[in-house]
Amino acid sequence: AFKDGVYVEPLELEKLMLAGE
């Protein structure tokens, strides 16, 4: 998955979403 133009692994992306990022 991409976030802010940077590739983020699905689990990391989920952590960021849960953190409110």
Sequence and secondary structure as in RCSB ss.txt:
>XXXX:A:sequence
AFKDGVYVEPLELEKLMLAGE
>XXXX:A:secstr
 EETTEE  HHHHHHHHHTT 
